[in-house]
């Protein structure tokens, strides 16, 4: 791997570059057993033995986090006065450049993927790659088969927006809930789809990205890193 600055490598964790500079100056950063002479020295992050305050530093080029988003939280990196999905990430997983790969509406709940890997996020969000996102939608009334077939065939909204066909299945234990899978992410898409067929959504919850299901052990607001194998369940790029 190409050599990178020490402060850039350590800033992939919870530290800022300014904090790294202070730690180096105080001799609290060791590289291969020796105090780092400067925060801008070049190292190979995959082979260098780095310790901060005697704790080994494990380098990760990118991080991928599964979050169970609660209602009332904004899908953004920052949003002024409102709490964002990034604000819910604990300090141990925080790092520079973290953002949600795809947005859920403020009142929509469920699976949000947070990462600092822009290329991966772009690929999973691009409709041409057909990465499905699965939702549980609660509707105002029991849907009729004609309206569901309109969604399955591909709908054109009143403003001319053309939508790709969706996979829609009734939930067996509820008259007003359906499971819907789409590979697009247009603004308020699912809500607009059902509104267009006269059956507004009253609650929406994302359950899967690709084939990866939201961890049932995560309470609303909780998150965890996902493994490489789990990431491949979203998209094996």
N, C-alpha and C positions, 0 to 999 in steps of 0.2 A: 504494500500500500504506500502511496505517496506520503512524504513527511508533512506533518501539520504542526502549527504553533501549539505549545503547551496550553496557553490560555484558551484557545479555541476548543481544544479537546476537553478540558475540564468544564468549559461552559456548556457542553452537551448534557451536563448534570444539572444540579440545582444551583450551582455557583454562577455568579456573573463574572465577566472578565476583570472587572474592578476588584472583586473579592479575591479572585485568583492572584492578581498582582500583589495584594496585601499579604496573602498567605505565603507567597514565594519570598517576599521581602523578609518575612519573619522566620524563614527556614522551615516552614511547616509542610512543604511539598517536596517529596523525595522522588527522584527518577533513577531507576536502577540502583537504589540504595544510597544515592548521593543527593544532598540538597540541590534543588534546581537553582541555577545561577541567575536565571531571568525567566519571566513569564512568556517571553516570545521565542524561547529556544525551539528548535524543530525536532520533533520526535516521530517515531512510527507508533501510532496509538494501539495497534494490534499486537505489537511485540514488546513495547516498553512496560517495565514494572513501575507503576505509579502508586504512591501512597499519599494521602492527605490526612494530616494529624494521626499518623500511624495506621489509618484504615486503608486497605487496598481499594483502588479506584478501578471499577470495571467499565471499560469503554464500550459504548454502543453507538454505532453510527446513527441509527434512527431508533425511535421508540414508537410502539403501537399499543394503544390503550383502549380497552373496552369500558365504556361508561354506561350505566343505567340512568338515563336522564330523567329527572323528575319534571313535573309541570312547573311553569313559572320561571324557568331558566332559559337564557338566550343561547342559541348555538352560534357562538362567536368567540374570538380570542379576547376581545375587550369590547365593552359596550357602555362606557361612561358609568352611570349610576346602577345599572342592572347587573345582577349576578349572571355570569356566563358559565358554560360547561368547563372552560379552562380553570375557572376559580374553584371548581369542585375537585380538581386533581391535587392529591396530597404533595407536600414539598418533596418527598422522596422520589416522585415521578415527574416533577416539574422540570422543564428545560426550555431553553430559548427556542422560539419558532413553533411552539406547539399550537395546533389548530384543529378544529373539527373537520373531518373529511366528509362533507355533505351536511346539510342543515336539517334540523327538525324545527317545526314551528314552536313558539314559546309554550303553547299548551299541549304539545305532543310529547309523549313519553317514550322511553325505551332506548334501544341500542344506538349509541353514537360512537364512532371510531375517531379517536384523537391521535394525531401523529405529527412528526416534523418532516416526514418524507413526502415532499410535494409531488414527485413523479408517481409514486404509488397511488396517492390520493386522486391524481388526475386520471389515472388509468381505470380505477374502480368506479369513478363517477361518469366516465364517458359512455354515453348510450351505445356506441358502436361495439363496446366490449361486452355488453349484455350481462353485466353483473346485477343480479336481482336483489332488490331490497323487499323484505316481507313485512307486512303490517297486519295488525288486528284492528279492524275498523268497526266501531259501534255506530249504527245508523239510527235515524229518527224513527224509522218504521221498517217492517219486514220488506226486503227488496223483492220485486217480482223478477221473473226470469228474463223478461224482455229487456229490462234496464241493465241487468248483469251482462247480457249478451252484447249490448252496446259497448260496454267497457272491454269485453273480451275481443271485440272486433277492431277496436281502435276508435277513439272519439275525437271529434273536432269541436273545441269549445266555442262559445259564442263570439269570442274575440278573434277567432280564426286559428288559435293554437291547435296544432295537430298532435295527438298523442298516440304513441305506439300501443298495440294491443296489450292488455293486462291479463294476468291469470287471477281469476276471482272464484273463490269457493265458499259456500255457506259453512258456517260453523255448526256442527251437529247439535250442540246443546243450547243454542240461542237463536231466536228468530230474527234478531236485529244485528247480529255480528257476522262479519265475513272476513276471510283471510284474502288479502290482495297482494300480488307480487308485481312490481314494476322495475324497469331497468333505466328509468329516467329520473330526474329530480327537479322538475320544473316548479316554479313558485306555487306553494299551496296545492300541489298537483292532485293529491287524492281527495282533498276536500272539494276542490273545483270539479273533479270528475263526478262525484256523487251529487253535488249540487246541480250539475247539468242534467242529471236524470231525475231530479226532484226528490232526492232523499239525502238531506244534509247529514254530515258526520257529526256525532256528538262527542266522540272520544277516539283517539288514534294512538296506537302503540306499535313501535317498530320492534320486531322479534328477531329478525335475522339480517345479516349482510352476507350475500352469497349463501354458502351453506353453513356459515357459522352462526349458531344460536346464541342469543344473549344468555349469559350465565345466570341461572335461577338463584344462585347464592348471593348475587349482588342486589342489595336493597337500593331503592331509589337514591341517587346521589353518590353511590359507591362505584369504584372502578378498579381495574387491575390490568396489568400488562397481559398481552396475548403472546403465545409462543409462535415460533416460525411455522409449525405445523398448523396452528389455528389460523395464521395469516393466509396460508395456502388454501384454507377452506373458504376464505373470502374470494381470493383470486390467486392462481398459481402462475404469476408472471415471472 
